[in-house]
């Protein structure tokens, strides 16, 4: 039965292999977008964590270290998020090949573009804070608030990519669903016998004559062993550590 359903889905979505290859490249770049985004966000912690954990960092200390903030640290932030945008751009260009006649892809691509744009806007604001607000008494709060925004938007983008975009690519382009992870032989198909009944029957056959006679007190049949089901299991990056200037 499961095999028949899967074959029907395959026939309904007759995607040429060349287009599937494009979809696979798009999927890889969406995954790379999130991996590089995680690395970029983790790097923000070099300044975020000290300010988050210590409320007594003085303005004088910030001013003394402004060269690091506006130099190496800001440059690294720009480089990290440029990589994110490059992966995202390739992912979108590839997926755009499937927008004709697919309103769902159009919608999720637009949502993805808006999400990337929102993160980029906050990164620009963060760099502006590092450049122009280092003498402000509110510098600590400004840093914490803007990084919190970037983290929150990054989490939402990751959810969008894995739970909507990649899921859509798998199911509607690559036709990859949970049914493709189950190997069912045609001889195993039996639409007339419920699965639990088959389990009971198999258990009875294994027990054979050991089953209690009809005149004995009825015993409950423990199906816990037979009812066990197994599910298939399903890219991470190292982050820099050290001073926030690195």
Secondary structure, 3 states (H helix, E strand, C coil): CHHHHHHHHHHHCCCCHHHHHHHHHHHHHHHHHHHHHHHHHHHHHHHHHHHHHCCCCCHHHHHHCHHHHHHHHHHHHHHHHHHHHHHHHHHHHHHHHHCCCCHHHHHHHHHHHHHHHHHHHHHHHHHHHHHHCCCCCCHHHHHHHHHHHHHHHHHHHHHHHHHHHHHHHHHHHCCCCHHHHCCCCHHHCCCCCCHHHHHHHHHHHHHHHHCCCCCCCCCCCCCCCCCCCCCCCCCCCCCCCCCCCC
